[in-house]
Every structure is written in structure tokens, then in C-alpha cells.
Amino acid sequence: MNRDTLIGFVLIALVLIGFSWWTQPSAEEQAAMRQQDSIAAVQRERAAREAKQAAAMTNADGQQQSAPLPTDTTAIFYPAMQGVDKAVVLRNSHVELTLQTRGGVVRQARILDYEDNLQDTMGVTLFDRREQNMELMLAAKNDNVFSRDLYFTPTEQTDSTVVLTAAAINGGALRLRYELGPDYMLHLSVQAEGLAGLFAPDYGALDIVWHDLCRQQEPSYSFESRYATLTYKESDGGTDYLSETSEKIDEPVDEQLDWVAFKSQFFSSVLIAKDGFRKGALLTSIPQEKGTGYLKQYSAKLKTAFDPTGRKPTELEMYFGPNDFRLLQTVEQQSRFGKDLDMEQLVYLGWPLFRWINRWFTLYVFDWLTSWGLNMGIVLILITLLLKAITYPMVKKSYMSSAKMRVLKPKLDEATKQYDKPEDQMQKQQAMMQLYAQYGVSPLSGCLPMLIQMPIWIAMFNFVPNAIQLRGESFLWIKDLSTYDPIVEWGTSIWGIGDHLSLTCILFCVANVLYSYMTMRQQRDQMVGAQAEQMKMMQWMMYLMPLMFFFIFNDYSAGLNFYYFVSLFFSAAIMFILRKTTDDAKLLAILEARYQENKKNPRKTTGLAARLEAMQQQAQEMQRQREQLKKR
């Protein structure tokens, strides 16, 4: 082995040793890894123990038996760590809740007065014991108490109330008192009895870990998933939510919370705390894949007040029900906490301006029309007609402004024909504005009234998909106004289209093409010179918009597409009628009379015309200065 080979081996060894030293984990990282390994081992051991217990509790007939006695006889709730897992059902005319004696929490919730759109049966199952679980945890002096390990004994049971008791080794107990209200609200108090000596003197927290796989309830996964969010209410602020599209795991919240909601498009499970959930709550929302039958995986890790002496119970409330704006407003009256819960925010009505329109106009009109017992399709048509009647004066004003510019077009062409060069465009604009001022025409008056209608369109975009009253309602060929109405369906999803064609979306896009054609023709008739040429180029972009809307709205609810179709149809009809009833010759005569009157009593140029004139003078002054500099 020569010297160069030896040096090479030494260098390679040094590099490997240095790389190993550089990449080895720090002491803190090693400790964290050991902790994770120990946690995983504990979890595996617990899972194996629970599996053995479950096997021991099931006899040959598949029935639940008493669990074997635990070996840890020093556990605080040793007497409650054996028993039989039974179902306890609380029920009224609206909701049916199933509690399990093992764990003592709600494991199934069914809403009885709504139809299951996927199974075509009465009753919507929000979750069952495979999909949802809530666990209560208390940190005692010697060990941690997990509700999932305890078997509670039911007493004082009726159709709407039950008391679940877990006995402790010192003769004390942990009591869970459930009371189902007349609607969708469940009241829960967690109270200790004779347990004060088993906890630290300053202990006062109840940990709650809540998991849920949010079921898909509607035919359109992608549309429903847009409105499925983990939402929460800050005690000293408004509501907020985790992203409905991106994955959020153990997202910390640095404010005290009044409630946390696991929300789908039309239904919610809400947990409310009288004393609030303390700062530092960890919230999780993980979108699920299409075809799994689920929208989101939700999780909430919360803390609230707990009194081990039993003098003050921990009071919680749970809402399992529909996202109905008016119903959610009444939850505060059903609640016993006296808080401003603001739970109607679960019905998303848009950004502040659009929410204001929906909150103080659309909702009242919708309630008024639905109180007549009309079909929801008729209600949408009547809302459209009412909005068209309200905006008609603005639409007419906009159209008449455009008509005035249309009849003045020959005069504008004549007055501006000498300004054909690109450098003369400012003078051309000034000449046009001057002529408009002489005839008493404002180009802007045709634009501003039309812009006022846009907030209504956007407000309805937020209102219709969140109106649970449309769910399951049919109209004409539409089986359900709350989801898409397919005329053709196929098994495979095509990018940008999906697996169906929605008829109301096609009608909406066709109406959009018709309306775009009419508005572009009206604008083209009033344009002068280069503007008319530019308009020809823009019209192809305007025709592409309905095609883009098709890819966006094909998966949206039939009710929304139907509203837009009806709205565009009536808009086109109004424009057609105004065009047919407008006498251009008579209108031009009125403008000529105004021109003669303004000619006798000239007015000072104001507004846009004045600004254009000032800009023109400034441009001319700059041009003059440049020419002087060139001469020097």
C-alpha cells in the first residue's frame, strides 16, 4: 500500500467520523426520542390490554360480559374498572343520543327530523361509536384517571335524563348527570363526591379530548367539504375556524374559548363550557380523501374548571343539530350559562358587507316567503323578482345613460375624427367629455348603479348553499335544491368537470352567454373609434367567462345555479324590454334641447371632464417644455 492510498483511507475515515459526530442527535433530542418510544410502548400495552378485555367480555354468542378484575387494586377508581358496557339512550322528538356506560360519554347521535340524503331514509346519523369519542381526564396525586377505563352505573334514568356514577376506592364517586332538552341541547354536569383528598390542593382542571370523523352527508363531497370546518368562539371576541382545505394538527389557540364545533355543511356537534375552555387549546382538522365517506378528521384537546371537593360541578352543554340560523339563535335561550354564544355564526353568510345584506334583508324575506308554505324553487324565483324590482330604477338609469351615449355616437365620431393619432388620445378624451357635458350626459352614471347589484349576487352566493331549508327540497326536475342536479353521470371523475353534468349549471352558463351578448352589443353601440376595436377583442374574453363558470359551478348546489339562471334571465328580459321601448329619435331630441339650453347658459366644467381638461393642459405644458429644451 503506497503513501497516497494510505492518506486516502485516513481522509475517508476522518470524513465518516466527522459526519457521524455532526449528525448525531443532541441530548435533548435523544431524551425526546426515548420519551416518544416510551409513550408508544405504553400505547401498545394499553391497546393490547383493551383487546384482551374486549375478548374476555365477549362470549360465544357475541354478548358483552363483565370485564375481569384489574390487577392494579391501588387505582383510585378500582371498583369502577370492571363492569358491563351498556347503552343508555336519551331521546326526544328531534334527536336520539346513545351513551355507553364504559366511558360515560355520548357515542352516537341521530337527528330524527331530517332525511339521510345518501341512504334515502329518515334520520341523519352524525356519528357512531366507531367515529366519535370524548374522553375526560383527571390528574390525581398518584395516577391519572381516564374516563375510558371506567364503567359507570346508570341511575335516575328516564327518556331525557340519566346519572352515571363511577365509584372510587375511598367511598367517593364521580357523577355525570345528563339532561336532554326539548330540542337539540344536552346538558352535562361533572361532579366529584368525596374525592378532595385524592387530588393536589391546588388542582382544578378537567382535561377533555374529543375526536370525530365528520361524515359525508350530501352527494357532493367537494361542495360539502367546503363548508365543513372546525369552528370555535373566543370568550372575548368573535368566531374563527381552521382552514377547510389544509391540514392543521394541534393548532394552538391563545384565547379562552366558549365553545368548539365540529361542523359539516348542514349539521354540527358543539361542546360548550360554562367556565370556558382555558387558553392553549389544541385543535386539529385533517381533510379526508374523496370516497372514504368522511369529510374531515377533527380533534380538540381542551381544559376547563373542575372542583375536586364537589362544591361546584363542571357544567358543559352539547348541541347536536342542524345549522339553521333561526334555530341557532334560540340556543342562547336554551342554554343555562347566560352567555352570548353567537352560535348562529355557524351558518356562514359571507364577509361583513355580504353578511349584513343576508342578515338583515335576505333572511327576513326568506322567512316571510317560506312562512306561506311555498315550494323552495318558487321562493327563489320570488326573491329574484323582489330584488329585480328593488334594483330596477338603478338598472333603468344605467340603461338610459348608455342609450344617451349610443344616440350621441355619430356626433362623437364627427367631433373626434381629427384625433386619430396615438399622441392625440388625451385630446380626444377631452373633446368627448366636453361634448358629454354640453349634452348633459355622464358616462359614469351608467356604471355605478350596476356595481350596486354585485354585492347582492355575492350575498346570495353565500346564502343559498348554507340554507338548510333547501336540503331535500325538489322543484321541477331538481330532486334536491341543496346539491347538484345531474342529467348525465359517469363512474370516473374527470379533472375540472367531475363525474356528472348539472343541468342548472348548463342553463346558468347559457343565460350568462345571452346576457353577455346583449350587454356587449349595447356597449359596442356607444363606443367611438379605437374603443370599438378594443371591444371586439374583449368580447371573446366575455364569452369565455361562462365556460369558466361551468367548471366552477358544475359541482355547486342546484338552488344557487337556479337562482343565477333566473336572475340572468330576468336581467336579459329587462334589458330587451328597455331596448324595445326606448325611442332613440325622441331621446336625441331631448338631448339636443338640453344642448341648446346649455349653450345659452354655459356651465363651468366640473367632475371628470374638469380633471381631464387639467391633465390635458399639464400634458401640453410638459410637451412645450420638452420642445424648448430640444431647441437649446
C-alpha angles and dihedrals in degrees: 000000000000127000096259092054091049092050089049093054091047092051092048091051091049091050092050093047092047093048091049091050092046096049099042113114120257122249090260091051091048090051090049091050091050089049092050090049091051092048091050090049091051091048092050091048091049092048091050091048092050091048091052090047092050091049091049091049094055119078128198091278092054094249123141117255134186114287118242118262112273116243094225099085092170093068113121093235096035092137090055096048093086130054147092122298106233133174120240114195125204115188145172132164093283109037141021118205125189119203124190121220088220103076094002095235138115110276101171134032126186125182105213104193098058129072124243102239094197098046096032090227133120115264130046118231108212093187143331133210093279093058108035136041137163121198129195119207132192124187107218127183096264105023145357119263116220118189091215089068094054132086112212124208114226119224137161088032122177133151090279107023140051138163116215116198130193113193122222129211093250094056093264126119147202112232128198113193116195125190123178114211126218093271130022102316123109118195119208131184122187111201134175122217120198094342101114095106093053094063134060114270093246096042115124113144135106115200117213123192113188124185129181139170102213109225124227105242102171132060095244109070097184095047094046092045090059089066098039107101141151100241129187139182121225114220093228098031146026134293127288136176143204119255112284093211108037131062116258118184122188092342106188121229114204095197133076111258133215096197146354122212131198098207136189124180097280107008137050142191109210130188116201127188123203092210093036130241112283126246116278099050112165116219129189132193120173119178114229127221121264111261096033092097091239134096105196141358107228130193134172127187108195142170128206137167121290130180113206090193090065095229091119123030124218104248121207134167130202128201118202107177153090126312093243111154096214093043092050089052088062093053090086089060091049092047118090095207100081093225133141093244096173090200093158084081086081085079102073111218099172139259118336098277094044092041089054090053092048094041098050103026117017096044094051093047090046092050091047094051095043090051087069090064093242124159111266092239089057089047091056091049092049092048088052092050092048092051091047090051091051094048096039095096090054092045091050092048090051092049094048091051089054091046091054091053089047094056090045093053096097090052091047090051090052095045095049104035092104091059100072099125119095092239090056096060094102091053089047091054091047092051091049093049091047091052091047089052092050091053093042096244124143115200091199093058089073093056108041099058090052091053090058089066094057096076089055091054092049092044091055089047087063098037105050099053090050097047104107088191087077092055110114093358115136128206128179105316093347112102096188124016092199095065139034121295108221122204091176127026132181133183101243125068114237117207112258094007107049123205101313148036116238114215096206089052090053091049091048091052093047090050089049091054091050093048092046090052092052095047093046092050090051092050093044091054091060099043122106130214115317091010090068090052091050089050091058089057093047095051092073089056089050090053091051092057095074088051090054090047089055092059090046100043103035089093096040125103119286089230092061094045090046092052092051091047093051091044093052091044092055091043090054090046092051091049091048092050093047090050092051095046097046114097105209094193092052091046092051090050090054090050092048090052090051090048091054091048092050090046091058092044105031115201128213112259111254140168121016094351091056092049092049090049091051091048091050092052090048091050091049091050091051090049090051091051092050091052090051091051091052091053090055 
